Amino acid sequence: MQKNIFVRSLAALSGIAMLATVAACGDNTASTSNSSSSDQTAKAAPISGDFQGAGATSQQAAVEAWIAGFQGTNPDAKIAYNPTGSGAGVTTFLTGATAWAGSDKALSDDNIAKSKAVCASGQAFDVPVYISPIAIVFNLKGVSDAGKHINLDAATAAKIFDGKITTWNDPAIQDQNKDLKLPSTPITVVHRSDKSGTTQNFVSYFKDQAPDAWTYDLSENWPNEVGQGAKGTSGVISTVKQADGTIGYADFSQVGDLGTAAIKVGDSYNEISAEAGSKVIEDSKLDDTAKGENRVVVKINHATEAKGAYPIVLVSYDIVCPAYKDTKQAEFAKAWLTYVTSDEGQKAAQDAAGSAPLPSSLTSQISKSIEAIKTK
């Protein structure tokens, strides 16, 4: 497991209001303030014991901030998170070895069915905890090291990652970047080698917006033999940094000083930022195909034409049980999710990872789901 983290520390975005609204479908409840949930946690007995989580590498910087914040009021709670990737994290959770999983992909029907053997009653559910854009990162002499972006539309990006465009000065790229003199350097694609929710979120943008250029089925596994694989988000970032001409994809929190692509939305090219990613979620709905109680799953609108929106974005989830065979695990899961999704927890993630806060229209649904966790 790679431990190095390439984190872009972003100042708190004072100009960003809470995401305005996600069109809700399914069960809506009266709004429950995250602050009141946090107050309830503060009044409860402190959590103590050893608790394990595993999963999405995208969440790693945020999880480290959450652990520090949670332990501030629960000093006897020993918490460890293993950033093994979304797929591996869910698999481990389904063995009963961890209290929660982090995943950039919502639970599948098969995951739901298997969780019934792990949970004391009911079935596992997923709630959003982390929202962040996915960056197309690149390392190209004279461009990325000069602090310049490249412009890409969906079809061109898809062809690059499918090995159909192989040099940086290909007309399809150069025509969208007339102010840049691009070299003939070969393109080396770097992708995740492990099962990854970030991968599925990334290629789902191609699938929705450039279906003729990206014909593969959606999967957490990289679908072709193009380029080279690297384990985890930090592995992709490290590999891209090592050679000229490389291109990859990663959670925005770990981009560091690599170049990033501005993505075409309507007639403009929009640069990546937490604010730009949040505009996509504002323009998205809940996924009514996600079956099961307590689930809050967002269907990302990649076709958004919202002004300034950056359309390649992930919503990362925490996965828990509504009832645990160990009461201490249940108490922890409820307190952990309450803190993570509170205003305080979201601010900690924003400061550590540059993520966007959860939209206020989702927090009441999330609070209702957390309250469903049985601690007695």
matplotlib code that plots the C-alpha trace (Angstrom):
import matplotlib.pyplot as plt

x = [0.0, 1.4, 1.4, 2.5, -0.3, -0.2, -2.6, -3.6, -4.2, -6.9, -8.0, -11.6, -13.7, -15.4, -17.3, -18.9, -22.3, -23.6, -24.7, -28.1, -30.3, -30.3, -33.7, -34.8, -36.7, -38.0, -38.5, -38.1, -38.2, -38.4, -35.0, -32.8, -29.9, -26.5, -25.6, -28.3, -27.0, -23.5, -24.9, -26.6, -23.2, -21.5, -24.1, -23.7, -21.2, -17.8, -17.0, -14.2, -12.6, -10.8, -12.5, -11.4, -12.5, -11.2, -11.8, -11.7, -8.3, -10.1, -11.3, -7.9, -7.0, -10.5, -10.6, -7.4, -8.9, -12.1, -10.2, -8.4, -11.6, -13.6, -10.9, -10.9, -14.2, -13.7, -10.0, -10.4, -11.5, -8.7, -9.6, -7.6, -8.5, -6.8, -7.1, -7.2, -9.6, -13.4, -13.8, -11.4, -12.9, -16.4, -15.2, -13.5, -16.6, -18.7, -16.5, -17.4, -13.8, -14.5, -17.0, -17.5, -16.3, -15.5, -16.6, -16.7, -19.3, -22.8, -23.5, -24.5, -27.5, -25.1, -23.4, -26.7, -27.6, -24.3, -24.5, -27.5, -25.1, -22.9, -25.4, -27.3, -30.5, -31.5, -29.0, -26.1, -26.7, -24.7, -24.8, -22.7, -19.9, -17.4, -17.9, -15.0, -14.1, -12.0, -9.0, -7.5, -3.8, -0.9, 2.9, 4.1, 7.2, 6.5, 2.8, 2.2, 5.4, 4.5, 1.2, -0.9, -4.1, -5.1, -8.7, -10.4, -13.9, -15.4, -14.7, -11.0, -10.4, -12.0, -9.9, -6.7, -7.6, -8.5, -5.2, -6.8, -4.9, -1.2, 0.7, 0.2, 0.2, -2.6, -4.9, -7.9, -5.9, -4.1, -7.4, -8.8, -5.6, -4.7, -2.8, -0.4, 2.4, 2.1, 5.0, 5.0, 5.7, 4.1, 1.1, 1.5, -1.8, -1.7, -4.8, -5.7, -4.5, -6.8, -10.6, -11.7, -14.8, -12.9, -12.3, -16.0, -16.9, -14.3, -15.3, -19.0, -18.5, -17.1, -20.0, -22.6, -21.0, -18.9, -20.6, -19.3, -15.7, -16.1, -17.9, -16.8, -19.2, -19.0, -16.8, -14.5, -11.7, -9.8, -11.3, -8.4, -4.7, -3.6, -0.8, 0.2, -1.5, -0.8, -2.3, -4.4, -4.8, -1.3, 0.1, -1.4, -0.1, 3.4, 3.6, 2.4, 5.0, 7.8, 7.7, 7.2, 4.0, 2.0, -1.7, -4.0, -7.0, -7.2, -9.3, -8.8, -7.4, -4.2, -3.3, -0.5, 1.4, 0.5, -1.3, -5.1, -7.5, -10.3, -13.4, -15.8, -19.3, -21.6, -19.4, -16.9, -14.0, -14.3, -11.4, -11.5, -12.4, -14.5, -17.0, -17.2, -17.7, -20.5, -22.5, -22.9, -24.3, -26.7, -28.0, -28.3, -31.0, -31.2, -30.9, -34.3, -32.9, -30.9, -33.2, -33.1, -33.9, -31.8, -29.8, -29.0, -27.4, -26.8, -27.3, -24.6, -25.8, -22.8, -24.8, -25.1, -24.8, -24.7, -22.4, -19.0, -19.7, -16.9, -18.7, -16.3, -17.1, -17.4, -19.7, -18.0, -20.1, -19.7, -21.2, -22.5, -25.1, -28.4, -27.6, -24.3, -23.6, -21.3, -23.1, -19.8, -19.5, -23.0, -22.4, -19.2, -20.8, -23.7, -21.4, -18.8, -21.3, -23.0, -19.7, -18.5, -21.7, -22.0, -21.0, -17.9, -16.9, -17.5, -15.5, -12.6, -12.7, -12.9, -9.8, -7.8, -8.9, -10.5, -13.8, -17.2, -19.6, -22.7, -25.7, -28.3, -31.0, -29.3, -28.5, -32.0, -32.1, -28.6, -29.6, -32.7, -30.5, -28.0, -30.8, -31.9, -28.7, -29.7, -27.4, -29.4]
y = [0.0, 3.4, 5.8, 8.9, 11.4, 14.1, 16.6, 20.0, 22.1, 24.6, 27.5, 27.4, 28.6, 31.6, 32.4, 29.1, 28.8, 25.4, 23.6, 24.9, 22.0, 18.5, 17.4, 14.8, 11.7, 8.9, 9.4, 13.0, 14.0, 17.2, 18.9, 17.9, 20.3, 18.8, 21.1, 19.6, 16.1, 17.2, 18.6, 15.2, 13.5, 15.9, 15.0, 11.3, 9.2, 9.3, 6.4, 4.1, 1.0, 0.0, 0.6, -0.2, 1.1, 0.6, 1.7, 4.6, 6.3, 9.5, 10.0, 9.4, 13.1, 13.8, 10.6, 11.6, 15.0, 13.3, 10.9, 13.8, 15.7, 12.8, 11.8, 15.4, 14.6, 10.8, 10.4, 6.7, 5.8, 4.3, 4.5, 3.2, 3.6, 1.5, 3.2, -0.1, 1.2, 1.2, -2.4, -3.9, -1.8, -3.1, -6.7, -6.4, -4.8, -7.7, -10.1, -8.3, -7.2, -3.5, -1.1, 0.8, 1.0, 4.1, 3.7, 6.0, 3.6, 2.9, -0.6, -3.2, -5.5, -8.3, -6.2, -5.6, -9.3, -10.3, -7.6, -9.4, -12.0, -9.3, -7.0, -8.1, -7.2, -5.5, -4.7, -2.3, 1.2, 4.0, 7.7, 10.5, 11.8, 13.4, 15.3, 16.1, 16.6, 14.0, 15.7, 14.7, 15.2, 15.4, 16.0, 17.7, 19.9, 23.5, 23.2, 21.6, 22.9, 26.4, 26.3, 25.9, 23.9, 22.0, 22.1, 18.8, 17.8, 14.4, 12.6, 13.7, 12.7, 9.3, 8.7, 9.5, 7.1, 4.5, 4.8, 6.2, 9.5, 8.9, 12.1, 15.5, 17.5, 15.4, 17.8, 16.8, 18.2, 21.1, 22.5, 22.9, 24.6, 27.1, 29.3, 26.4, 24.9, 21.3, 18.9, 15.6, 13.8, 10.4, 10.2, 7.6, 6.8, 6.0, 4.3, 2.5, -1.1, -1.9, -2.1, 1.5, 3.5, 6.5, 4.6, 3.9, 7.5, 8.7, 6.5, 7.0, 10.5, 9.1, 6.6, 9.3, 12.1, 10.3, 6.9, 6.4, 7.0, 4.9, 1.6, -0.4, -1.5, 0.4, -1.3, -0.5, -2.2, -0.4, -1.8, -1.8, -2.5, 1.0, 2.6, 1.4, 0.8, 2.1, 1.2, 3.8, 7.5, 8.2, 5.5, 7.3, 10.7, 9.3, 7.6, 10.6, 12.8, 10.4, 10.9, 13.5, 13.0, 11.1, 11.6, 10.1, 10.7, 11.3, 12.9, 16.6, 16.5, 14.8, 16.7, 18.7, 20.7, 18.6, 20.1, 19.6, 19.6, 22.1, 20.2, 21.5, 22.2, 23.8, 26.3, 26.9, 25.0, 24.9, 24.5, 22.1, 23.4, 22.3, 25.0, 23.9, 20.3, 21.3, 22.9, 19.5, 18.0, 21.0, 20.0, 16.2, 14.0, 11.1, 7.7, 6.1, 2.7, 2.3, -0.1, -0.7, 1.2, 4.2, 4.5, 8.0, 7.7, 10.5, 10.1, 12.5, 14.7, 14.6, 16.4, 19.5, 22.9, 24.8, 27.9, 27.1, 23.5, 20.9, 17.7, 14.9, 14.5, 11.8, 11.3, 9.1, 7.1, 5.6, 2.1, 0.9, -1.5, -0.5, -2.9, -4.6, -7.8, -5.7, -2.8, -0.9, -1.0, 0.3, 3.2, 4.1, 3.9, 6.2, 8.7, 8.6, 9.3, 12.0, 13.8, 13.2, 14.6, 17.5, 21.1, 20.6, 17.4, 18.8, 21.9, 19.6, 17.7, 21.0, 22.3, 19.1, 18.0, 20.9, 19.0, 20.5, 20.4, 18.2, 20.0, 21.1, 19.3, 16.0, 16.4, 15.7, 12.4, 11.5, 12.3, 10.1, 7.2, 7.7, 7.7, 4.3, 2.7, 0.7, 1.1, -1.0]
z = [0.0, -0.9, 1.9, 0.1, -0.4, -3.0, -1.6, -3.0, 0.1, -0.9, 1.2, 2.4, -0.5, 1.1, -2.0, -2.3, -0.7, 0.2, -2.9, -3.7, -4.6, -5.8, -7.2, -4.8, -5.7, -3.4, 0.3, 1.5, 5.1, 6.9, 7.1, 9.9, 10.7, 10.6, 13.5, 15.7, 14.8, 15.8, 19.1, 19.8, 19.2, 21.6, 24.4, 23.9, 25.8, 24.1, 21.7, 22.7, 21.1, 18.0, 14.6, 11.1, 7.7, 4.2, 0.7, -1.6, -2.0, -3.1, 0.5, 2.1, 2.8, 4.1, 6.2, 7.9, 8.8, 10.0, 12.2, 13.8, 14.3, 15.6, 18.1, 19.4, 21.2, 21.4, 22.5, 23.4, 19.9, 17.8, 14.2, 11.2, 7.5, 4.8, 1.4, -0.6, -3.3, -3.5, -4.7, -2.2, 0.6, -0.1, -0.4, 3.0, 4.6, 3.3, 5.3, 8.5, 9.1, 9.0, 10.5, 7.3, 3.7, 1.6, -2.0, -5.1, -6.4, -5.0, -3.8, -6.5, -6.1, -5.4, -2.6, -1.1, -1.1, 0.5, 3.2, 4.8, 6.1, 7.7, 9.2, 12.3, 10.6, 7.3, 4.6, 4.1, 2.8, 1.3, 2.0, 0.3, 2.5, -0.1, -3.3, -5.5, -9.2, -11.0, -12.7, -16.0, -15.0, -17.3, -17.4, -20.5, -20.8, -21.7, -20.8, -17.4, -16.0, -17.2, -15.3, -18.4, -18.9, -22.0, -23.4, -24.2, -25.2, -24.2, -27.5, -27.7, -24.0, -24.6, -27.7, -25.8, -23.0, -25.6, -27.4, -30.6, -30.2, -29.4, -29.7, -28.0, -31.2, -32.8, -34.6, -32.4, -29.4, -31.2, -32.7, -29.2, -28.0, -30.6, -28.1, -27.3, -29.4, -28.5, -29.1, -30.9, -27.7, -27.4, -25.0, -22.2, -20.5, -16.8, -15.3, -12.1, -11.9, -9.0, -8.8, -8.5, -8.1, -9.3, -12.6, -13.0, -12.3, -14.7, -17.7, -17.0, -18.3, -21.6, -21.7, -21.3, -23.4, -26.0, -26.5, -30.0, -28.8, -25.7, -26.3, -23.2, -20.5, -17.2, -14.7, -11.7, -13.7, -16.4, -19.7, -22.2, -22.5, -23.3, -21.2, -17.8, -14.5, -11.1, -7.7, -6.0, -6.6, -5.2, -7.5, -10.6, -9.5, -8.8, -12.2, -14.1, -12.3, -13.4, -17.1, -19.8, -22.0, -19.4, -18.8, -16.1, -13.9, -10.1, -7.4, -7.4, -3.8, -4.9, -8.1, -6.6, -9.3, -12.3, -15.3, -15.6, -18.5, -18.9, -20.1, -22.8, -21.5, -24.1, -26.0, -23.2, -21.6, -17.8, -15.5, -12.5, -9.1, -6.1, -7.0, -10.6, -9.6, -7.1, -9.9, -11.5, -8.3, -8.1, -11.5, -10.7, -9.2, -6.8, -8.5, -8.3, -9.5, -6.2, -4.4, -0.7, 2.5, 3.8, 0.5, -0.8, -4.2, -6.7, -10.4, -11.8, -14.7, -17.1, -19.7, -17.6, -19.3, -16.1, -16.4, -15.1, -14.3, -14.5, -15.5, -14.4, -10.7, -8.1, -5.2, -2.7, -0.2, 3.2, 3.5, 6.9, 8.3, 9.9, 12.8, 13.8, 15.7, 17.9, 19.7, 19.9, 16.1, 15.7, 18.2, 16.3, 12.8, 13.9, 15.6, 12.8, 10.0, 12.1, 12.5, 8.9, 7.4, 9.8, 8.9, 11.0, 9.3, 5.8, 6.6, 7.8, 4.5, 2.5, 4.3, 3.9, 0.4, -1.4, -1.6, -2.0, 0.9, 0.8, -0.6, 2.0, 0.0, 0.7, 4.4, 5.6, 3.7, 5.0, 8.6, 8.3, 7.1, 10.0, 12.5, 11.3, 12.7, 15.8, 18.8, 21.2]

ax = plt.figure().add_subplot(projection="3d")
ax.plot(x, y, z, "-o")
ax.set_aspect("equal")
plt.show()
